[in-house]
Amino acid sequence: MTTSITSETRPRLAPLVCVNCNAPLVVVDGPSLVCRFCGASNVIPQAYREELRLTRDFDSATRDAAEQWLRLAHIKVPRWWFICAAVAPFVLMTGGLMILLTANLLRVVSGQTLPVLLGYVWLILIPVQLLAANVTMKNILVSGAKNVGAAFTAKPPSAPGAPPNCRQCGAPLSVQPDDVLVRCIYCETESIVQLDDSAMKNLRKRVASAQSSLAQAMGALTKHARLARIETLGRTGVIAGLLVLPVIWSFMESWNSSYWALLIALDVFVLAMCVFWNVREAFLPPVTLEELDKMIGSATESDDQNKARVAGTRGWYDHSSDRVNFLIPFCVTLIFIAIQIIVVRSI
């Protein structure tokens, strides 16, 4: 009867060092290796070569996670572009209302023309909100992948020309030119090596080392993005639904000439709150590694163990009852009510 050898049953290897100067050696799939410090020739034991082959044989989930991270790492979302896209719906709505009200007070636009002009603002708001939702989703994925890369990146080389080191035990890694992810043959920790030396140093200063695998981290990021996508697109659908009554009011004279239409201001108030959430979210911190680790742990831990909220992009909802979330939309609604009164009196 044969017994399968797994990562748990295989004995751990001792770090391979030079027989002459005791410098750490990079394990290669070859019979010998010349020490780069003293020039001594060192024999690579067969056990180390076999372990190297095993650690380079990634499962499909790990390979897919590495490819997904590499794809996201090459996407660039400038911070200014993300903020502009996120605040655009609120700026369009608030700016459109203020400009039309000011234009009427200055006698540039008549009261009868205000509803139609405002109707175009409502119609433009839908594609602008869709753009904001798309950019927000991309920013969540890209910022999350950046933090994952920072947490999984290998330690920078100890000397120019040397290979990167394992992020967990510090052993030199055997890296091939096209490698994205390398598994240490000693502690079996996965490290990302698709970064230059300066990027490795900068990222390692800001982010702690991850305790999970890359597949788990990318899976948690995908789950996080899926939840955020449902929420963001759901809010876009709510905004589109809330725009129905204001659009009808804008293009139907029988509606905008009645004082009963002032009740639509309640609809506009909820609409302003939804749009204002985009502005608040634009200044949230990016997806944090702690947040992803919490999502990984939530799959195996009980709810009692996960009561504490981890700071991150979703942590802002603890402040959803702040007065500013209601005060600013209320001010926007007052502008709309002023326009409604002007329209009713002009007809």
Residue frames relative to the residue before (quaternion, step in Angstrom):
aa qw qx qy qz dx dy dz
M 1.0000 0.0000 0.0000 0.0000 0.00 0.00 0.00
T 0.2600 -0.7776 0.5562 0.1359 3.57 -0.89 0.94
T 0.2545 -0.7505 0.5932 0.1417 3.55 -1.18 0.62
S 0.3929 -0.7265 0.5114 0.2371 3.59 -0.76 1.01
I 0.3119 -0.7385 0.5725 0.1718 3.52 -1.09 0.79
T 0.0940 -0.7965 0.5972 0.0091 3.55 -0.68 1.12
S 0.7032 -0.4434 0.3394 0.4402 3.54 -1.33 0.03
E 0.6525 0.5153 -0.3240 0.4513 3.59 1.15 -0.54
T 0.7354 0.4191 -0.2393 0.4757 3.61 1.08 -0.73
R 0.5694 0.5869 -0.4071 0.4070 3.63 1.14 -0.37
P 0.4656 -0.6731 0.4879 0.3036 3.60 -0.94 0.80
R 0.4752 -0.6662 0.4966 0.2894 3.57 -1.08 0.75
L 0.3854 -0.7292 0.5235 0.2139 3.53 -0.99 0.90
A 0.4515 -0.6439 0.5413 0.2976 3.53 -1.22 0.57
P 0.6018 -0.5713 0.3998 0.3894 3.62 -1.03 0.66
L 0.3878 -0.7203 0.5330 0.2159 3.55 -0.95 0.93
V 0.0076 -0.8102 0.5845 -0.0440 3.58 -0.69 1.10
C 0.6312 -0.5442 0.4048 0.3762 3.54 -1.26 0.45
V 0.4747 -0.6882 0.4730 0.2780 3.58 -0.93 0.89
N 0.7087 0.4656 -0.2627 0.4604 3.58 1.17 -0.44
C 0.8357 0.1578 -0.0545 0.5232 3.62 0.79 -1.00
N 0.4445 -0.7277 0.4242 0.3047 3.59 1.29 0.05
A 0.3762 0.7095 -0.5073 0.3126 3.62 1.15 0.46
P 0.5277 -0.6321 0.4475 0.3488 3.64 -1.01 0.67
L 0.2412 -0.7824 0.5654 0.1003 3.54 -1.00 0.92
V 0.4177 -0.6610 0.5623 0.2693 3.52 -1.22 0.64
V 0.3717 -0.7295 0.5267 0.2286 3.58 -0.74 1.02
V 0.0456 -0.7866 0.6157 -0.0072 3.56 -0.83 1.04
D 0.4933 -0.6462 0.4930 0.3099 3.53 -1.23 0.49
G 0.5194 0.5969 -0.4359 0.4288 3.53 0.49 1.27
P 0.6585 -0.5469 0.3367 0.3923 3.60 -1.17 0.35
S 0.8210 0.0228 0.0227 0.5700 3.62 1.00 -0.69
L 0.1597 -0.7650 0.6189 0.0790 3.53 -1.36 0.32
V 0.3328 -0.7313 0.5631 0.1932 3.56 -0.98 0.89
C 0.4476 -0.6915 0.5016 0.2642 3.56 -0.83 1.01
R 0.4000 -0.7456 0.4839 0.2234 3.56 -0.81 1.02
F 0.6467 0.5244 -0.3197 0.4522 3.60 1.25 -0.19
C 0.8300 0.1646 -0.0666 0.5288 3.58 0.81 -1.00
G 0.4863 -0.6993 0.4121 0.3236 3.59 1.25 -0.17
A 0.4531 0.6857 -0.4611 0.3345 3.60 1.21 0.15
S 0.4129 -0.6941 0.5357 0.2464 3.56 -1.13 0.71
N 0.0955 -0.8051 0.5852 0.0104 3.56 -0.84 1.05
V 0.3844 -0.7094 0.5453 0.2272 3.57 -0.95 0.89
I 0.3007 -0.7371 0.5781 0.1791 3.59 -0.92 0.93
P 0.3735 -0.7446 0.5005 0.2357 3.64 -0.43 1.12
Q 0.6073 -0.5892 0.3966 0.3560 3.56 -1.11 0.70
A 0.6165 0.5645 -0.3507 0.4222 3.59 1.03 -0.75
Y 0.6551 0.5002 -0.3117 0.4728 3.59 1.03 -0.76
R 0.6475 0.5169 -0.3193 0.4599 3.58 1.01 -0.76
E 0.6527 0.4995 -0.3107 0.4774 3.58 1.01 -0.77
E 0.6416 0.5165 -0.3218 0.4669 3.57 1.02 -0.80
L 0.6202 0.5431 -0.3371 0.4547 3.57 1.05 -0.74
R 0.6532 0.5043 -0.3146 0.4690 3.59 0.96 -0.83
L 0.6564 0.5176 -0.3122 0.4515 3.60 0.98 -0.82
T 0.6934 0.4799 -0.2881 0.4538 3.58 0.91 -0.89
R 0.6605 0.4920 -0.3151 0.4716 3.60 1.16 -0.45
D 0.6058 0.5446 -0.3541 0.4593 3.58 1.27 -0.16
F 0.0729 -0.8320 0.5499 0.0043 3.59 0.18 1.30
D 0.4805 -0.6309 0.5184 0.3198 3.53 -1.21 0.55
S 0.6985 -0.4968 0.3127 0.4093 3.58 -1.27 0.36
A 0.6289 0.5436 -0.3441 0.4366 3.62 1.02 -0.76
T 0.6698 0.4891 -0.3002 0.4712 3.58 0.97 -0.85
R 0.6427 0.5142 -0.3252 0.4657 3.59 0.98 -0.80
D 0.6574 0.5019 -0.3120 0.4674 3.59 0.94 -0.85
A 0.6429 0.5242 -0.3230 0.4555 3.58 1.01 -0.82
A 0.6494 0.5119 -0.3161 0.4651 3.59 0.99 -0.83
E 0.6594 0.4967 -0.3101 0.4715 3.59 0.97 -0.83
Q 0.6437 0.5183 -0.3217 0.4620 3.58 1.00 -0.81
W 0.6530 0.5024 -0.3195 0.4681 3.58 0.94 -0.86
L 0.6587 0.5175 -0.3181 0.4440 3.59 0.91 -0.91
R 0.6438 0.5205 -0.3247 0.4573 3.59 1.02 -0.79
L 0.6910 0.4692 -0.2780 0.4744 3.59 0.92 -0.92
A 0.6248 0.5646 -0.3413 0.4176 3.58 1.07 -0.72
H 0.6895 0.4708 -0.2805 0.4736 3.59 1.17 -0.53
I 0.5720 0.5606 -0.3910 0.4535 3.60 1.29 -0.03
K 0.1462 -0.7966 0.5839 0.0564 3.56 -0.81 1.00
V 0.0193 -0.7685 0.6395 -0.0073 3.56 -0.84 1.05
P 0.3000 -0.7737 0.5239 0.1921 3.62 -0.19 1.20
R 0.5675 -0.6222 0.4193 0.3391 3.53 -0.99 0.85
W 0.6552 0.5229 -0.3270 0.4362 3.61 0.90 -0.85
W 0.6499 0.5168 -0.3174 0.4580 3.58 1.04 -0.79
F 0.6383 0.5244 -0.3232 0.4616 3.58 1.00 -0.79
I 0.6747 0.4875 -0.2998 0.4660 3.60 0.88 -0.94
C 0.6524 0.5173 -0.3224 0.4504 3.60 0.93 -0.88
A 0.6740 0.4884 -0.2990 0.4667 3.59 0.94 -0.89
A 0.6685 0.5188 -0.3054 0.4367 3.59 0.98 -0.82
V 0.7444 0.3946 -0.2259 0.4890 3.59 0.97 -0.80
A 0.4575 0.7242 -0.4329 0.2808 3.61 1.24 -0.28
P 0.6621 0.4991 -0.3520 0.4343 3.68 0.80 -0.78
F 0.6783 0.4797 -0.3006 0.4684 3.59 0.92 -0.86
V 0.6405 0.5138 -0.3269 0.4678 3.59 0.99 -0.79
L 0.6445 0.5210 -0.3210 0.4584 3.59 0.99 -0.84
M 0.6898 0.4825 -0.2887 0.4561 3.57 0.84 -0.98
T 0.7149 0.4460 -0.2585 0.4725 3.57 0.77 -1.06
G 0.6736 0.5001 -0.2978 0.4556 3.56 0.90 -0.93
G 0.6429 0.5286 -0.3275 0.4473 3.59 1.00 -0.81
L 0.6620 0.4984 -0.3052 0.4693 3.57 0.95 -0.88
M 0.6868 0.4867 -0.2940 0.4528 3.60 0.86 -0.91
I 0.6527 0.5133 -0.3242 0.4532 3.58 0.96 -0.83
L 0.6744 0.4885 -0.3027 0.4636 3.59 0.90 -0.88
L 0.6476 0.5050 -0.3289 0.4664 3.60 0.97 -0.78
T 0.6620 0.4995 -0.3042 0.4688 3.59 0.94 -0.88
A 0.6442 0.5281 -0.3237 0.4487 3.59 0.99 -0.86
N 0.6592 0.4951 -0.3155 0.4699 3.59 1.02 -0.71
L 0.6544 0.5099 -0.3169 0.4598 3.58 0.97 -0.83
L 0.6972 0.4324 -0.2620 0.5082 3.59 1.16 -0.58
R 0.4747 -0.7045 0.4048 0.3383 3.59 1.33 0.19
V 0.3999 0.7042 -0.4926 0.3187 3.60 1.12 0.56
V 0.7739 0.1722 -0.0774 0.6044 3.58 1.09 -0.78
S 0.4032 -0.7171 0.5155 0.2396 3.58 -0.94 0.89
G 0.6447 -0.5411 0.3823 0.3813 3.52 -1.27 0.40
Q 0.6377 0.5377 -0.3330 0.4397 3.60 1.07 -0.68
T 0.6812 0.4916 -0.2852 0.4615 3.60 1.14 -0.61
L 0.5168 0.6904 -0.4003 0.3098 3.60 1.14 -0.54
P 0.6770 0.5080 -0.3396 0.4103 3.66 0.74 -0.88
V 0.6647 0.5060 -0.3097 0.4541 3.59 0.93 -0.90
L 0.6579 0.5015 -0.3134 0.4663 3.58 0.93 -0.89
L 0.6563 0.4980 -0.3099 0.4745 3.56 1.01 -0.79
G 0.5890 0.5817 -0.3644 0.4265 3.59 1.12 -0.60
Y 0.6399 0.5118 -0.3279 0.4702 3.59 1.04 -0.71
V 0.5991 0.5447 -0.3586 0.4645 3.60 1.10 -0.63
W 0.6570 0.5067 -0.3186 0.4584 3.60 0.94 -0.89
L 0.6766 0.5064 -0.3007 0.4420 3.59 0.92 -0.90
I 0.6601 0.4972 -0.3095 0.4703 3.59 1.01 -0.79
L 0.5779 0.6258 -0.3692 0.3715 3.59 1.13 -0.63
I 0.6170 0.5762 -0.3536 0.4029 3.62 1.04 -0.70
P 0.7185 0.4069 -0.2884 0.4848 3.69 0.68 -0.90
V 0.6083 0.5447 -0.3622 0.4495 3.59 1.09 -0.61
Q 0.6500 0.5002 -0.3142 0.4781 3.59 1.02 -0.76
L 0.6234 0.5280 -0.3390 0.4665 3.61 1.04 -0.71
L 0.6324 0.5181 -0.3235 0.4764 3.59 1.04 -0.79
A 0.6552 0.5120 -0.3109 0.4603 3.58 0.93 -0.89
A 0.6488 0.5149 -0.3168 0.4621 3.60 0.99 -0.82
N 0.6567 0.5158 -0.3083 0.4556 3.60 0.98 -0.85
V 0.6778 0.4778 -0.2917 0.4767 3.59 0.90 -0.90
T 0.6236 0.5408 -0.3391 0.4513 3.60 1.03 -0.75
M 0.6564 0.5047 -0.3118 0.4660 3.59 0.93 -0.88
K 0.6638 0.4976 -0.3121 0.4629 3.58 0.90 -0.88
N 0.6432 0.5261 -0.3253 0.4513 3.58 1.01 -0.77
I 0.6268 0.5347 -0.3382 0.4548 3.60 1.02 -0.78
L 0.6857 0.4818 -0.2864 0.4645 3.59 0.90 -0.92
V 0.6961 0.4830 -0.2852 0.4482 3.57 0.85 -0.99
S 0.6705 0.4786 -0.3062 0.4772 3.60 0.91 -0.87
G 0.6361 0.5204 -0.3311 0.4635 3.58 1.05 -0.71
A 0.6563 0.5001 -0.3114 0.4714 3.59 0.96 -0.85
K 0.6166 0.5457 -0.3481 0.4482 3.59 1.07 -0.68
N 0.6870 0.4639 -0.2877 0.4797 3.58 0.94 -0.84
V 0.6004 0.5335 -0.3587 0.4756 3.58 1.10 -0.63
G 0.6579 0.5051 -0.3080 0.4660 3.57 0.94 -0.88
A 0.6420 0.5228 -0.3242 0.4576 3.57 1.03 -0.77
A 0.6962 0.4808 -0.2779 0.4549 3.58 0.97 -0.85
F 0.7512 0.3863 -0.2084 0.4929 3.58 1.07 -0.70
T 0.4722 0.6964 -0.4492 0.3005 3.60 1.19 -0.11
A 0.5254 -0.6401 0.4685 0.3076 3.53 -1.10 0.77
K 0.5695 -0.5620 0.4602 0.3848 3.55 -1.25 0.37
P 0.5448 -0.6378 0.4196 0.3469 3.60 -0.95 0.79
P 0.6481 -0.5315 0.3704 0.4003 3.60 -1.17 0.50
S 0.5153 -0.6564 0.4652 0.2953 3.55 -1.11 0.70
A 0.7873 0.0708 -0.0291 0.6118 3.56 1.22 -0.47
P 0.6291 -0.5342 0.3867 0.4114 3.62 -1.15 0.50
G 0.7955 0.2695 -0.2206 0.4959 3.56 -0.88 0.98
A 0.5850 0.5703 -0.3757 0.4375 3.59 1.24 -0.24
P 0.5531 -0.6082 0.4397 0.3616 3.62 -1.16 0.43
P 0.5867 -0.5482 0.4360 0.4064 3.61 -1.18 0.30
N 0.3936 -0.7271 0.5218 0.2102 3.55 -1.25 0.47
C 0.6359 -0.5299 0.4030 0.3905 3.55 -1.23 0.51
R 0.4730 -0.6986 0.4653 0.2679 3.57 -0.89 0.91
Q 0.6974 0.4675 -0.2709 0.4708 3.58 1.20 -0.41
C 0.8324 0.1846 -0.0699 0.5178 3.61 0.63 -1.12
G 0.4896 -0.7051 0.4067 0.3125 3.60 1.24 -0.17
A 0.4497 0.6883 -0.4630 0.3310 3.61 1.22 0.11
P 0.5429 -0.6128 0.4476 0.3597 3.61 -1.07 0.63
L 0.3328 -0.7608 0.5331 0.1617 3.55 -1.00 0.91
S 0.3832 -0.6876 0.5675 0.2414 3.54 -1.17 0.69
V 0.0056 -0.8416 0.5344 -0.0777 3.56 -0.17 1.35
Q 0.2412 -0.7409 0.6125 0.1333 3.54 -1.02 0.94
P 0.6933 -0.5188 0.2919 0.4062 3.62 -1.12 0.54
D 0.7702 0.3607 -0.1947 0.4886 3.61 0.94 -0.82
D 0.4129 0.7330 -0.4637 0.2780 3.61 1.20 0.13
V 0.2084 -0.7363 0.6313 0.1262 3.55 -1.15 0.77
L 0.7922 0.1158 -0.0117 0.5991 3.55 0.97 -0.97
V 0.0599 -0.7887 0.6119 0.0000 3.56 -0.95 0.95
R 0.2462 -0.7630 0.5822 0.1351 3.56 -0.98 0.90
C 0.4558 -0.6928 0.4944 0.2606 3.56 -0.87 1.03
I 0.4186 -0.7213 0.4909 0.2520 3.61 -0.89 0.90
Y 0.6598 0.5141 -0.3139 0.4493 3.60 1.22 -0.32
C 0.8223 0.1639 -0.0732 0.5400 3.62 0.73 -1.02
E 0.3907 -0.7638 0.4315 0.2788 3.60 1.39 -0.05
T 0.3719 0.7099 -0.5018 0.3254 3.57 1.16 0.63
E 0.3671 -0.7294 0.5369 0.2122 3.56 -0.99 0.87
S 0.0367 -0.7958 0.6042 -0.0159 3.58 -0.94 0.94
I 0.3642 -0.7041 0.5670 0.2238 3.55 -1.04 0.83
V 0.1252 -0.8156 0.5641 0.0299 3.57 -0.81 1.02
Q 0.5239 0.6450 -0.4085 0.3776 3.62 1.27 0.10
L 0.5591 0.5355 -0.4234 0.4705 3.57 0.84 1.06
D 0.4717 -0.6550 0.4939 0.3233 3.58 -1.12 0.57
D 0.7254 -0.4690 0.2878 0.4135 3.58 -1.28 0.35
S 0.6760 0.4932 -0.3124 0.4496 3.61 0.88 -0.90
A 0.6414 0.5149 -0.3303 0.4630 3.59 1.01 -0.77
M 0.6154 0.5484 -0.3420 0.4512 3.58 1.03 -0.78
K 0.6862 0.4899 -0.2925 0.4511 3.57 0.84 -0.98
N 0.6761 0.5002 -0.3023 0.4487 3.59 0.89 -0.91
L 0.6902 0.4797 -0.2892 0.4581 3.57 0.90 -0.89
R 0.6589 0.5227 -0.3225 0.4344 3.58 0.93 -0.82
K 0.6059 0.5644 -0.3593 0.4304 3.60 1.16 -0.50
R 0.7595 0.4272 -0.2003 0.4478 3.56 1.07 -0.76
V 0.7991 0.2672 -0.1114 0.5270 3.58 1.06 -0.67
A 0.4394 -0.6873 0.5151 0.2631 3.54 -0.98 0.88
S 0.5988 -0.5761 0.4199 0.3650 3.55 -1.24 0.45
A 0.4541 -0.6948 0.4899 0.2664 3.56 -0.99 0.85
Q 0.3605 -0.7297 0.5445 0.2026 3.54 -1.17 0.66
S 0.6605 0.4927 -0.3070 0.4762 3.60 1.21 -0.34
S 0.5843 -0.5435 0.4491 0.4019 3.56 -1.32 -0.03
L 0.6430 -0.5218 0.3815 0.4109 3.56 -1.25 0.34
A 0.6202 0.5428 -0.3480 0.4468 3.59 1.01 -0.73
Q 0.6546 0.5003 -0.3142 0.4717 3.60 0.99 -0.80
A 0.6671 0.5096 -0.3045 0.4501 3.58 0.92 -0.92
M 0.6860 0.4611 -0.2890 0.4830 3.60 0.90 -0.87
G 0.6062 0.5409 -0.3510 0.4656 3.58 1.13 -0.61
A 0.6545 0.4949 -0.3075 0.4818 3.57 1.01 -0.82
L 0.6330 0.5231 -0.3329 0.4636 3.59 1.03 -0.76
T 0.6427 0.5129 -0.3200 0.4706 3.58 0.99 -0.82
K 0.6425 0.5119 -0.3174 0.4736 3.57 1.00 -0.83
H 0.6376 0.5268 -0.3162 0.4647 3.56 0.99 -0.88
A 0.6801 0.4855 -0.2896 0.4668 3.57 0.90 -0.94
R 0.6229 0.5413 -0.3442 0.4478 3.59 1.06 -0.71
L 0.6572 0.4952 -0.3052 0.4792 3.58 0.98 -0.86
A 0.6667 0.4958 -0.3034 0.4665 3.57 0.97 -0.87
R 0.6220 0.5434 -0.3387 0.4507 3.58 1.09 -0.72
I 0.6377 0.5186 -0.3243 0.4683 3.58 0.96 -0.88
E 0.6799 0.4968 -0.2856 0.4576 3.54 0.94 -0.94
T 0.6956 0.4854 -0.2826 0.4479 3.58 0.87 -0.97
L 0.6874 0.4512 -0.2812 0.4949 3.58 0.90 -0.91
G 0.6021 0.5504 -0.3577 0.4544 3.58 1.11 -0.63
R 0.6564 0.4951 -0.3092 0.4779 3.56 0.98 -0.83
T 0.6189 0.5334 -0.3424 0.4639 3.59 1.07 -0.72
G 0.6467 0.5089 -0.3146 0.4731 3.58 1.04 -0.78
V 0.6321 0.5196 -0.3273 0.4725 3.58 1.04 -0.78
I 0.6468 0.5158 -0.3211 0.4609 3.59 0.95 -0.85
A 0.6443 0.5099 -0.3245 0.4686 3.59 0.98 -0.83
G 0.6574 0.5055 -0.3108 0.4643 3.59 1.02 -0.78
L 0.6713 0.4989 -0.2977 0.4603 3.56 1.00 -0.81
L 0.6289 0.5504 -0.3399 0.4313 3.59 1.19 -0.42
V 0.4753 0.6981 -0.4403 0.3048 3.61 1.20 -0.31
L 0.7163 0.4519 -0.2706 0.4578 3.60 0.72 -1.04
P 0.6594 0.4884 -0.3425 0.4576 3.67 0.86 -0.75
V 0.6370 0.5181 -0.3387 0.4595 3.61 1.03 -0.71
I 0.6386 0.5061 -0.3266 0.4790 3.60 0.98 -0.84
W 0.6381 0.5254 -0.3283 0.4572 3.60 0.96 -0.85
S 0.6711 0.5287 -0.3056 0.4204 3.59 0.96 -0.83
F 0.8084 0.3119 -0.1423 0.4785 3.58 0.92 -0.87
M 0.6807 0.4181 -0.3092 0.5159 3.62 1.24 0.05
E 0.3866 -0.7594 0.4792 0.2103 3.56 -0.48 1.25
S 0.6171 0.5566 -0.3537 0.4293 3.59 1.06 -0.65
W 0.6538 0.4881 -0.3097 0.4882 3.58 1.18 -0.50
N 0.7572 0.4122 -0.2450 0.4434 3.59 0.67 -1.02
S 0.6394 0.5116 -0.3446 0.4590 3.59 1.23 -0.03
S 0.6445 0.5157 -0.3133 0.4696 3.60 1.29 -0.01
Y 0.4909 -0.6573 0.4872 0.2994 3.55 -1.09 0.78
W 0.5422 0.6103 -0.4079 0.4088 3.59 1.20 -0.37
A 0.5811 0.6024 -0.3669 0.4060 3.57 1.19 -0.50
L 0.4994 0.6519 -0.4327 0.3721 3.58 1.25 -0.23
L 0.5596 0.6075 -0.3874 0.4096 3.58 1.22 -0.42
I 0.5391 0.6163 -0.4007 0.4111 3.59 1.22 -0.39
A 0.5107 0.6513 -0.4155 0.3773 3.58 1.22 -0.36
L 0.5899 0.5572 -0.3680 0.4540 3.60 1.12 -0.58
D 0.6270 0.5263 -0.3161 0.4796 3.57 1.06 -0.81
V 0.6720 0.4967 -0.2907 0.4661 3.58 0.94 -0.94
F 0.6070 0.5557 -0.3535 0.4447 3.61 1.08 -0.66
V 0.6702 0.4668 -0.2955 0.4956 3.60 0.91 -0.88
L 0.6192 0.5446 -0.3330 0.4573 3.57 1.04 -0.77
A 0.6647 0.5006 -0.3010 0.4658 3.58 0.93 -0.89
M 0.6286 0.5272 -0.3424 0.4579 3.60 1.03 -0.70
C 0.6575 0.5115 -0.3126 0.4565 3.59 0.93 -0.88
V 0.6751 0.4841 -0.2929 0.4734 3.57 0.93 -0.90
F 0.6461 0.5329 -0.3246 0.4395 3.59 1.02 -0.77
W 0.5616 0.5971 -0.3944 0.4153 3.61 1.14 -0.50
N 0.5914 0.5705 -0.3694 0.4339 3.59 1.07 -0.64
V 0.6445 0.5225 -0.3189 0.4582 3.55 1.01 -0.86
R 0.6692 0.4990 -0.3074 0.4568 3.59 0.88 -0.90
E 0.6800 0.5024 -0.2968 0.4441 3.58 0.94 -0.85
A 0.5671 0.6128 -0.3875 0.3909 3.59 1.15 -0.51
F 0.7490 0.3690 -0.2010 0.5123 3.58 1.16 -0.53
L 0.3853 0.6935 -0.5041 0.3415 3.57 1.19 0.52
P 0.5518 -0.5775 0.4569 0.3914 3.60 -1.16 0.40
P 0.5729 -0.5881 0.4263 0.3799 3.62 -1.13 0.48
V 0.6956 -0.4429 0.3447 0.4486 3.55 -1.30 0.17
T 0.2357 -0.8020 0.5375 0.1111 3.58 -0.66 1.11
L 0.6043 -0.5609 0.4256 0.3729 3.53 -1.23 0.50
E 0.6217 0.5438 -0.3428 0.4476 3.59 1.04 -0.77
E 0.6341 0.5295 -0.3294 0.4571 3.56 1.05 -0.74
L 0.6651 0.4863 -0.3032 0.4788 3.58 0.99 -0.83
D 0.6282 0.5239 -0.3360 0.4669 3.60 1.00 -0.78
K 0.6297 0.5308 -0.3334 0.4590 3.58 1.06 -0.74
M 0.6543 0.5020 -0.3098 0.4731 3.56 1.04 -0.76
I 0.6152 0.5267 -0.3452 0.4742 3.58 1.11 -0.66
G 0.7007 0.4774 -0.2701 0.4562 3.55 0.91 -0.94
S 0.6080 0.5901 -0.3604 0.3901 3.58 1.11 -0.61
A 0.6034 0.5723 -0.3599 0.4229 3.56 1.20 -0.39
T 0.7754 0.3273 -0.1689 0.5129 3.57 1.17 -0.52
E 0.6889 0.4631 -0.2874 0.4779 3.59 1.17 -0.44
S 0.5546 -0.6056 0.4551 0.3442 3.55 -1.24 0.40
D 0.6571 -0.5187 0.3663 0.4061 3.55 -1.27 0.34
D 0.6103 0.5671 -0.3573 0.4221 3.59 1.07 -0.68
Q 0.6842 0.4801 -0.2860 0.4686 3.57 1.11 -0.67
N 0.7319 0.4167 -0.2235 0.4907 3.58 1.24 -0.31
K 0.2814 0.7950 -0.4988 0.2002 3.57 1.14 0.54
A 0.6645 0.5031 -0.3118 0.4562 3.60 0.99 -0.79
R 0.3434 -0.7368 0.5462 0.2024 3.57 -0.81 1.00
V 0.3314 -0.7270 0.5693 0.1934 3.53 -1.01 0.86
A 0.5074 -0.6605 0.4578 0.3110 3.56 -0.91 0.93
G 0.3505 0.7220 -0.5417 0.2499 3.56 -0.97 0.81
T 0.8048 -0.2976 0.1870 0.4783 3.56 -1.23 -0.28
R 0.7161 0.4271 -0.2692 0.4821 3.59 0.98 -0.73
G 0.5127 0.6850 -0.4069 0.3201 3.60 1.20 -0.27
W 0.5391 0.6427 -0.4062 0.3624 3.60 1.21 -0.41
Y 0.5944 0.6095 -0.3737 0.3681 3.59 1.09 -0.61
D 0.4962 0.6171 -0.4393 0.4243 3.58 1.24 -0.09
H 0.7332 0.3724 -0.2075 0.5298 3.59 1.22 -0.47
S 0.3087 0.7923 -0.4849 0.2047 3.59 1.17 0.41
S 0.6824 0.4740 -0.2950 0.4719 3.62 1.18 -0.38
D 0.3223 0.7514 -0.5140 0.2594 3.61 1.20 0.31
R 0.5944 -0.6120 0.3933 0.3428 3.56 -1.04 0.79
V 0.6176 0.5770 -0.3564 0.3983 3.57 1.00 -0.78
N 0.6102 0.5710 -0.3492 0.4239 3.61 1.13 -0.59
F 0.7296 0.3685 -0.2232 0.5311 3.58 1.22 -0.38
L 0.6337 0.5664 -0.3354 0.4064 3.58 1.05 -0.76
I 0.6936 0.4707 -0.2927 0.4601 3.60 0.81 -0.95
P 0.6556 0.4753 -0.3362 0.4809 3.68 0.86 -0.75
F 0.6101 0.5458 -0.3563 0.4504 3.60 1.09 -0.63
C 0.6456 0.5094 -0.3202 0.4703 3.59 0.99 -0.80
V 0.6268 0.5203 -0.3332 0.4748 3.59 1.03 -0.75
T 0.6458 0.5251 -0.3138 0.4568 3.58 1.00 -0.83
L 0.6216 0.5412 -0.3444 0.4496 3.60 1.01 -0.73
I 0.6202 0.5278 -0.3450 0.4667 3.60 1.05 -0.70
F 0.6526 0.5062 -0.3136 0.4686 3.57 0.98 -0.85
I 0.6366 0.5215 -0.3275 0.4642 3.61 0.99 -0.81
A 0.6295 0.5306 -0.3343 0.4587 3.60 1.01 -0.78
I 0.6459 0.5037 -0.3150 0.4794 3.57 1.01 -0.80
Q 0.6366 0.5298 -0.3331 0.4507 3.59 0.97 -0.83
I 0.6634 0.5017 -0.3105 0.4602 3.61 0.90 -0.88
I 0.6353 0.5223 -0.3316 0.4622 3.58 0.98 -0.79
V 0.6580 0.5138 -0.3083 0.4561 3.58 0.97 -0.90
V 0.6623 0.5116 -0.3117 0.4500 3.60 0.88 -0.90
R 0.7019 0.4742 -0.2727 0.4563 3.59 0.92 -0.89
S 0.6664 0.5166 -0.3029 0.4441 3.58 1.15 -0.55
I 0.6503 0.5073 -0.3163 0.4687 3.58 1.24 -0.33
